Amino acid sequence: MSLEQKDLELIEQIIYKNGDDVAVSISRSFERLEERIDAVESRLYSRLSELEDVVEGSRQNISDTLGDIRIEIREISFSNIEKD
């Protein structure tokens, strides 16, 4: 029993339809992957921004502490000079 032309055309349509479905599926997968990458990138930038804020706050605290220490050292120096 051989295949007729209409059978071959039907098989061809099934193959093309499935090929289109696979292409659409792959395309959607890439779109979801791109969305996930964008979300991760956004979270990374947000966390880096938070980290920059923490580092800047720490830097300011250290600077303030050093300023306080300088003032105390000057006060001690002046009080020692006045005693002499």
CNS distance restraints for C-alpha pairs under 8 A (distance, minus, plus):
assign (resid   3 and name CA) (resid   7 and name CA) 5.98 0.50 0.50
assign (resid   3 and name CA) (resid   8 and name CA) 6.74 0.50 0.50
assign (resid   4 and name CA) (resid   8 and name CA) 6.44 0.50 0.50
assign (resid   5 and name CA) (resid   9 and name CA) 6.20 0.50 0.50
assign (resid   6 and name CA) (resid  10 and name CA) 6.08 0.50 0.50
assign (resid   7 and name CA) (resid  11 and name CA) 6.24 0.50 0.50
assign (resid   8 and name CA) (resid  12 and name CA) 6.09 0.50 0.50
assign (resid   9 and name CA) (resid  13 and name CA) 6.14 0.50 0.50
assign (resid  10 and name CA) (resid  14 and name CA) 6.27 0.50 0.50
assign (resid  11 and name CA) (resid  15 and name CA) 6.22 0.50 0.50
assign (resid  12 and name CA) (resid  16 and name CA) 6.19 0.50 0.50
assign (resid  13 and name CA) (resid  17 and name CA) 5.96 0.50 0.50
assign (resid  14 and name CA) (resid  18 and name CA) 6.07 0.50 0.50
assign (resid  15 and name CA) (resid  19 and name CA) 6.03 0.50 0.50
assign (resid  16 and name CA) (resid  20 and name CA) 6.19 0.50 0.50
assign (resid  17 and name CA) (resid  21 and name CA) 6.24 0.50 0.50
assign (resid  18 and name CA) (resid  22 and name CA) 6.11 0.50 0.50
assign (resid  19 and name CA) (resid  23 and name CA) 6.16 0.50 0.50
assign (resid  20 and name CA) (resid  24 and name CA) 6.12 0.50 0.50
assign (resid  21 and name CA) (resid  25 and name CA) 6.05 0.50 0.50
assign (resid  22 and name CA) (resid  26 and name CA) 6.10 0.50 0.50
assign (resid  23 and name CA) (resid  27 and name CA) 6.07 0.50 0.50
assign (resid  24 and name CA) (resid  28 and name CA) 6.12 0.50 0.50
assign (resid  25 and name CA) (resid  29 and name CA) 6.15 0.50 0.50
assign (resid  26 and name CA) (resid  30 and name CA) 6.26 0.50 0.50
assign (resid  27 and name CA) (resid  31 and name CA) 6.27 0.50 0.50
assign (resid  28 and name CA) (resid  32 and name CA) 6.18 0.50 0.50
assign (resid  29 and name CA) (resid  33 and name CA) 6.10 0.50 0.50
assign (resid  30 and name CA) (resid  34 and name CA) 6.05 0.50 0.50
assign (resid  31 and name CA) (resid  35 and name CA) 6.22 0.50 0.50
assign (resid  32 and name CA) (resid  36 and name CA) 6.18 0.50 0.50
assign (resid  33 and name CA) (resid  37 and name CA) 6.13 0.50 0.50
assign (resid  34 and name CA) (resid  38 and name CA) 6.12 0.50 0.50
assign (resid  35 and name CA) (resid  39 and name CA) 6.17 0.50 0.50
assign (resid  36 and name CA) (resid  40 and name CA) 6.14 0.50 0.50
assign (resid  37 and name CA) (resid  41 and name CA) 6.06 0.50 0.50
assign (resid  38 and name CA) (resid  42 and name CA) 6.10 0.50 0.50
assign (resid  39 and name CA) (resid  43 and name CA) 6.23 0.50 0.50
assign (resid  40 and name CA) (resid  44 and name CA) 6.11 0.50 0.50
assign (resid  41 and name CA) (resid  45 and name CA) 6.23 0.50 0.50
assign (resid  42 and name CA) (resid  46 and name CA) 6.17 0.50 0.50
assign (resid  43 and name CA) (resid  47 and name CA) 6.11 0.50 0.50
assign (resid  44 and name CA) (resid  48 and name CA) 6.03 0.50 0.50
assign (resid  45 and name CA) (resid  49 and name CA) 6.07 0.50 0.50
assign (resid  46 and name CA) (resid  50 and name CA) 6.30 0.50 0.50
assign (resid  47 and name CA) (resid  51 and name CA) 6.10 0.50 0.50
assign (resid  48 and name CA) (resid  52 and name CA) 6.09 0.50 0.50
assign (resid  49 and name CA) (resid  53 and name CA) 6.31 0.50 0.50
assign (resid  50 and name CA) (resid  54 and name CA) 6.33 0.50 0.50
assign (resid  51 and name CA) (resid  55 and name CA) 6.11 0.50 0.50
assign (resid  52 and name CA) (resid  56 and name CA) 6.02 0.50 0.50
assign (resid  53 and name CA) (resid  57 and name CA) 6.07 0.50 0.50
assign (resid  54 and name CA) (resid  58 and name CA) 6.12 0.50 0.50
assign (resid  55 and name CA) (resid  59 and name CA) 6.04 0.50 0.50
assign (resid  56 and name CA) (resid  60 and name CA) 6.14 0.50 0.50
assign (resid  57 and name CA) (resid  61 and name CA) 6.17 0.50 0.50
assign (resid  58 and name CA) (resid  62 and name CA) 6.12 0.50 0.50
assign (resid  59 and name CA) (resid  63 and name CA) 6.09 0.50 0.50
assign (resid  60 and name CA) (resid  64 and name CA) 6.07 0.50 0.50
assign (resid  61 and name CA) (resid  65 and name CA) 6.09 0.50 0.50
assign (resid  62 and name CA) (resid  66 and name CA) 6.10 0.50 0.50
assign (resid  63 and name CA) (resid  67 and name CA) 6.16 0.50 0.50
assign (resid  64 and name CA) (resid  68 and name CA) 6.21 0.50 0.50
assign (resid  65 and name CA) (resid  69 and name CA) 6.20 0.50 0.50
assign (resid  66 and name CA) (resid  70 and name CA) 6.17 0.50 0.50
assign (resid  67 and name CA) (resid  71 and name CA) 6.28 0.50 0.50
assign (resid  68 and name CA) (resid  72 and name CA) 6.25 0.50 0.50
assign (resid  69 and name CA) (resid  73 and name CA) 6.09 0.50 0.50
assign (resid  70 and name CA) (resid  74 and name CA) 6.13 0.50 0.50
assign (resid  71 and name CA) (resid  75 and name CA) 6.14 0.50 0.50
assign (resid  72 and name CA) (resid  76 and name CA) 6.10 0.50 0.50
assign (resid  73 and name CA) (resid  77 and name CA) 6.04 0.50 0.50
assign (resid  74 and name CA) (resid  78 and name CA) 6.03 0.50 0.50
assign (resid  75 and name CA) (resid  79 and name CA) 6.01 0.50 0.50
assign (resid  76 and name CA) (resid  80 and name CA) 6.13 0.50 0.50
assign (resid  77 and name CA) (resid  81 and name CA) 6.22 0.50 0.50
assign (resid  78 and name CA) (resid  82 and name CA) 6.13 0.50 0.50
assign (resid  79 and name CA) (resid  83 and name CA) 6.27 0.50 0.50
assign (resid  80 and name CA) (resid  84 and name CA) 6.49 0.50 0.50
